[in-house]
Amino acid sequence: YLIEDRQKAICDRVRGGDGADRPDDAENIPRNRTIREQVIEARFGQGKYRDDVLALWGNACAVTGCSVTRVVVASHAKPWADSTDDERLDPNNGLPLVATLDKLFDAGLIGFDPVTGVMRVSSTVGAHDRMLLGIPAPLRREPNAKQSAFLRYHLDYVFQRETESNEPPARRYFESR
C-alpha cells in the first residue's frame, strides 16, 4: 500500500500533478510524455525495459541461468543516474541478474569483461565470500557490441578494483577531475 502510494506520488509529481517545479528534479525529467512514462516504469523495475532485458537473455539470469523471473533484477550496467533517457531504456544497458549478483554488480564488486563476459571480482571480496557467493562466474554468452560498450563503462567507472571506500567509484572519478 505505501509503495503504491509512493509510486503514484512520484508519477503525479513527474507528470506535473502537484504543479510544483523542483529545480533539482527538472534536469532528470524527460520532456517527452511517452519517454517520461517509460522512464518512470523502468525505474520501478516494471514494464518494457525489464521485459526487453530479460528477453535478450532468454528470460533468465545472464550468469546463473535462473529462470525464476521474480528473483531476477534488470540491472543497469551504466548507472541510472549517469545515463541519458535513451540509455536508461536501452535493454543493452542491462543484465538480468539474480538479486545477490545484482547487488554485487551495482556496488561495483563484480564487473564483466566487455568482450568475453568473464566476471571480474573486486579484490575487496575475500576468498571465503567468493566461495559462498559462487563467484567468479562468467556471463552465459559473450556480450553483443552495444552491451560491450555499457559493460566497458561499468568496468571503467563503477567496478572497484582495489578500493575500500564507501563512496561510489563514479563519484570519486568525476570529483577527482
C-alpha positions as CSV (number, residue, x, y, z in Angstrom):
1,Y,0.0,0.0,0.0
2,L,2.7,2.5,1.0
3,I,4.8,1.6,-2.1
4,E,1.8,2.1,-4.4
5,D,1.2,5.5,-2.8
6,R,4.8,6.5,-3.2
7,Q,4.8,5.3,-6.8
8,K,1.6,7.3,-7.5
9,A,3.0,10.4,-5.8
10,I,6.2,10.2,-7.8
11,C,4.3,9.6,-11.1
12,D,2.0,12.5,-10.3
13,R,4.9,14.8,-9.5
14,V,6.8,13.9,-12.6
15,R,3.7,14.4,-14.7
16,G,3.3,17.8,-13.0
17,G,0.3,16.7,-11.0
18,D,1.2,18.8,-7.9
19,G,2.0,21.8,-10.0
20,A,5.3,22.3,-8.3
21,D,8.5,22.7,-10.2
22,R,11.6,21.4,-8.4
23,P,14.9,22.7,-9.8
24,D,16.7,19.5,-8.6
25,D,14.2,17.3,-10.4
26,A,13.8,19.3,-13.6
27,E,17.0,18.1,-15.3
28,N,16.1,14.5,-14.6
29,I,12.6,14.6,-16.1
30,P,12.3,13.8,-19.8
31,R,10.2,16.4,-21.7
32,N,8.5,13.9,-24.0
33,R,5.5,12.4,-22.2
34,T,5.9,8.9,-23.7
35,I,9.5,8.7,-22.8
36,R,8.8,10.2,-19.3
37,E,6.2,7.5,-18.6
38,Q,8.5,4.7,-19.8
39,V,11.4,6.1,-17.7
40,I,9.1,6.1,-14.6
41,E,8.0,2.5,-15.3
42,A,11.6,1.4,-15.9
43,R,12.8,3.0,-12.7
44,F,10.3,0.9,-10.7
45,G,11.6,-2.3,-12.3
46,Q,8.5,-2.8,-14.4
47,G,7.4,-2.6,-17.9
48,K,9.1,-2.8,-21.2
49,Y,12.7,-2.2,-20.1
50,R,12.7,-5.2,-17.8
51,D,10.9,-7.4,-20.3
52,D,13.4,-6.4,-23.0
53,V,16.4,-7.1,-20.8
54,L,15.1,-10.5,-19.8
55,A,14.2,-11.3,-23.5
56,L,17.8,-10.6,-24.5
57,W,19.0,-13.3,-22.1
58,G,16.2,-15.9,-22.7
59,N,14.2,-14.8,-19.6
60,A,16.9,-15.9,-17.2
61,C,19.8,-14.6,-15.2
62,A,22.7,-13.7,-17.5
63,V,25.1,-15.6,-15.2
64,T,23.3,-18.4,-13.5
65,G,20.6,-19.2,-16.0
66,C,18.0,-19.0,-13.1
67,S,14.6,-18.6,-14.8
68,V,12.6,-17.6,-11.7
69,T,12.0,-14.2,-13.0
70,R,10.5,-12.9,-9.7
71,V,14.1,-13.0,-8.3
72,V,15.9,-11.7,-11.4
73,V,16.6,-8.0,-11.5
74,A,17.2,-5.9,-14.6
75,S,20.4,-4.3,-13.5
76,H,21.8,-1.2,-15.4
77,A,25.5,-1.5,-16.4
78,K,25.8,2.2,-16.8
79,P,24.1,3.5,-13.7
80,W,20.7,5.2,-14.0
81,A,22.0,8.5,-12.7
82,D,24.8,8.6,-15.2
83,S,22.6,7.6,-18.2
84,T,20.6,9.6,-20.8
85,D,16.9,8.8,-21.1
86,D,17.6,6.6,-24.2
87,E,20.4,4.7,-22.3
88,R,18.1,4.2,-19.3
89,L,15.6,2.4,-21.6
90,D,18.1,0.6,-23.8
91,P,18.0,-3.2,-22.9
92,N,21.6,-3.4,-23.9
93,N,22.4,-1.3,-20.9
94,G,21.1,-4.1,-18.7
95,L,21.8,-7.5,-17.4
96,P,19.2,-9.7,-15.8
97,L,20.9,-10.9,-12.6
98,V,19.7,-12.8,-9.5
99,A,19.4,-10.5,-6.6
100,T,22.8,-11.2,-5.0
101,L,24.7,-10.7,-8.2
102,D,22.6,-7.6,-8.9
103,K,23.7,-6.1,-5.5
104,L,27.4,-7.0,-6.2
105,F,27.2,-5.5,-9.7
106,D,25.5,-2.3,-8.5
107,A,28.1,-1.9,-5.7
108,G,30.9,-2.3,-8.2
109,L,32.2,-5.5,-6.5
110,I,31.8,-7.5,-9.8
111,G,32.1,-6.5,-13.4
112,F,32.3,-8.3,-16.7
113,D,34.8,-8.2,-19.4
114,P,33.1,-6.4,-22.3
115,V,34.4,-8.8,-24.9
116,T,34.4,-12.2,-23.3
117,G,31.9,-11.8,-20.5
118,V,34.3,-13.2,-17.9
119,M,33.4,-11.9,-14.5
120,R,35.9,-9.8,-12.6
121,V,35.7,-9.6,-8.8
122,S,37.0,-6.7,-6.7
123,S,39.9,-7.5,-4.6
124,T,37.8,-6.3,-1.6
125,V,35.8,-9.5,-1.8
126,G,37.7,-12.2,0.1
127,A,38.2,-15.8,-0.9
128,H,35.7,-17.1,1.6
129,D,33.0,-14.8,0.4
130,R,33.8,-15.6,-3.2
131,M,33.3,-19.3,-2.4
132,L,30.0,-18.6,-0.6
133,L,28.7,-16.5,-3.5
134,G,29.9,-18.8,-6.2
135,I,32.0,-16.2,-7.9
136,P,33.6,-15.6,-10.3
137,A,31.2,-17.0,-12.9
138,P,31.0,-15.7,-16.5
139,L,28.1,-14.5,-18.5
140,R,26.4,-17.3,-20.2
141,R,27.3,-15.8,-23.6
142,E,29.6,-13.1,-25.0
143,P,28.0,-9.6,-25.0
144,N,27.0,-8.0,-28.2
145,A,28.6,-4.8,-29.4
146,K,26.1,-2.5,-27.7
147,Q,26.3,-4.4,-24.4
148,S,30.1,-4.3,-24.6
149,A,30.0,-0.5,-24.6
150,F,27.9,-0.4,-21.5
151,L,30.0,-3.1,-19.7
152,R,33.1,-1.1,-20.6
153,Y,31.6,1.9,-18.9
154,H,30.8,-0.2,-15.8
155,L,34.4,-1.5,-15.6
156,D,35.9,1.9,-16.0
157,Y,33.6,3.9,-13.7
158,V,31.7,1.6,-11.4
159,F,33.8,-1.5,-10.8
160,Q,36.0,-1.3,-7.6
161,R,39.4,-2.8,-8.4
162,E,41.2,-2.2,-5.1
163,T,39.3,0.4,-3.2
164,E,37.8,0.2,0.3
165,S,35.9,3.5,0.1
166,N,32.2,3.5,0.7
167,E,31.8,6.3,-1.9
168,P,30.7,5.2,-5.3
169,P,33.6,4.9,-7.8
170,A,32.0,7.0,-10.5
171,R,31.6,9.9,-8.0
172,R,35.3,9.6,-6.9
173,Y,36.3,9.6,-10.6
174,F,34.3,12.7,-11.5
175,E,35.2,14.7,-8.4
176,S,38.9,14.0,-8.8
177,R,38.9,15.5,-12.3
